[in-house]
Amino acid sequence: MNSSVQAYRGGVLHFNDDPAFAGDAYHWHEDGLLVVDDGRVIAAGDHAQLAASLPEGATVHDLRGKLIMPGFIDTHIHYPQSDMIASPAPGLLPWLETYTFPTERKFQDPEHAGDVARFFLDELARNGTTTAMVYCTVHPESVDAFFTESSARNVRMVAGKVMMDRNCPAYLADTAESGARDSEALIQRWHNKGRQAYALTPRFAPTSTEAQLALTGELARAYPDTYIQSHVAENTDEIAWVKTLYPEARSYLDVYDRYGLLRKRAMYGHCIYLDDADRARMVGTGAAAALCPTSNLFLGSGLFDFAAADGARMSLSLATDVGGGTSFSMLRVMNEIYKVARMGGTYLPALRMFYLATLGGARSMGLEGTVGSFMPGNEADFVVLDPQCTPLLARRTNHFEALEELLFALALLGDDRTVFATYSAGKLLHSRSESRA
């Protein structure tokens, strides 16, 4: 008898809490089984306990020797910047002017936008990322192209049209009114359609007038289950610029707060130079931080302060920030965030890094209970990691005494090659196996 149930046997790991603050934060089954049906998780646990309960005709995929865990969640990434990743510049602001803005100009062409969107989503899948918060360009066509492609793949994505009505090239500028009007139309067209959700996306405070931020705040109140995404406190030159533009604001973060843009489902990239009052405000409003170490190191922006953030109990997640970030790989992000933390005097265990890339991202986005773990009923987004993918990683992981050692090796030595397969809603998105098992 045939059954629609699919079961995946291998090492199974997922989280129920942040290991930094909970002693029993994860579920690890060395010989585990993930059971999936109709795009959702049915069960996850020990193979010995679950195998007998599988229905007759269920398909069992043998992935022993590999690690099965929830798909990675990238909470800050720019899909239009795929084509200008790894562009040289002495800092954030000249990098924007020289490379970013000219590249984004091309996205008024739907065909070009669609081509980049397909490449971008392929790269996410190849790197094990199943959910992302994505910046499009100022052009509504760029959003339509992205959501058309992500919807066809049935991947859970959040994206939005960038809004900027000053301090940018005229060919990329909208107005406060047109930015709000276009954003509302896109919300109505795409938000909560299938697995797609919309993010109100003022690029960053220097490129929006007070009128634009005020209208964005009105949209945030009118559509309270939408997302908000922007940048804050990334670079010292940027912060000084914001002070000249918004002299009445207490801080860079306060600019957004004044317009009602701090709330649950608000994600702010970087958050390097917040003070204690800012951190308390992030926590009090439910806003979250997307940590972007590869970008921060590449652009020389600074080092995130884990001790201060954890002291305030900020909601944290990990992000690639392509194209300021130099890789689509969340494993590469873990590699860099570990070093950033060490330079600031904080030790990040691998367990916490994998939490931040999975359940931490889901919690920050308000998606716990939907993605980010293998709790029954969650959407079956997962990645299969191969510790034998390179000679060095294989040699290191052939002798480990604890799960932490295995995860640490994957984080510090892994990259896109480590991703054996990626699944979204139970469907295979990417596989490097010839058998596509």
Steps between C-alpha positions, in 0.01 A plus 500: 500500500635841406524777757575871465710492817872565454748417775864614515745301709820661627621720781206729585550830682263785578450758775226599740686790666815712498791295641643817654206525739355150529663177615270274299488696176531236229398154384777278364443152361823343377303232315186699441199511276319801355150409382327726247163496328319756286777755548495491880692333780319205649768396750872522575679271741700181541480259211457208740188661647339635183576241232230258612234769482560580133201411280532216257649623175678802651824589322810503719802697379824370650717800589705340775832676546335833421331764714136599447391832645253781428580711196709809560325836540678807360344813648672770292600465134478706178411293195583775246857510631575145387675640193728741688606283793872537581533854361793701640440825690651674804173504695123473504403835348741496203411134444133597466574784259750317281346155470165451672292779353612449137432125530152556642409734215458198269211355700234710337528236226280205609695256285829594662343493846357155436833366378678621815219373723535150355876500555459640851244239607715224350792625710294507817391140444855393415612642833221347706300820557125446488369832638638851451413865554582657166555855379388567145561834324293816482322357196171314561599279206788362707256387771257345256785312331631370830167387642396345168806277514494425875128424487551256213757317714275509808778629724427717804633846416454851633586788265427862431550796271775733618373849576736799467407854408827687563879463505499250216531525121199657332454184295433303823296755694132462573293752696344464840160464335599269213707280730204453735255450214718241326568320828131476586420361156772238543369409845157441356644297213745280689474510879392165647451356153613142548834510680583858401494800737568868448754722677476878509853595399632853549860445394649690792428827673735716287314414180151572635346835586292546811193490275598161362565348841171643626306337214688175559390511861140552389525190280651306789198585713253429222658159426626382841594149388738624230873507565727804524866486399776758490858572607617663821829591671718317247780749442636801688492730194138399441408575862656847478303562181174395664568743785519790254179392326299428816656724768196472725530120532673359807674233291496339158255236627280772646441635149304185414331489839360851454308380195362179649745271323612301805266210570474125469593384151741794464849385403797736515826408335835541679421677833872536570501840669189491715513623858326353804190714448476385139533136598231537764274661243558214253401252770202704617352533153573145382729613218785265405860529382648330195873446555705528182863418581629428149370838384621686810851363459507552122395865527696564820186604683573360846442212741166407654491512882359165614550564870289816494234347273469187714492709815194675361359171360467639149343278235786397270534320169766445234513640147729500197424858384596413143644696320682680785533152637736287296321164504151353483610233748363522853784269603744768386298752702543277808874486435520879504258568787704265717810712436312829545376377838848387607645840411242652733577259782201266449523129426223369274444124518408335172166396644406863541615591151278230349214616723539857372490374141182297552259549791662832592417633155147363520442659842639833382257492207201390704499163325558263791245223456519536123866443407833475680448173688360149457205535734200308364295710261786727396566545132754242386786729402828323568860461393725194489864571587785269400800488737691302233464761228866606491817308592580737787150499647479124463833453677399732784154352552618141485603543863277715718387429854195727529234665288656840571823389331316382189300821471804716561688326219203548265479869589871574473587275205171478311358688202260433212667165435381383842136524392404156370131584447246771570125445540217753514151394612618143461610544137858467382639837391865412460714190509863437419435127499478343157229269631304802641421285804 
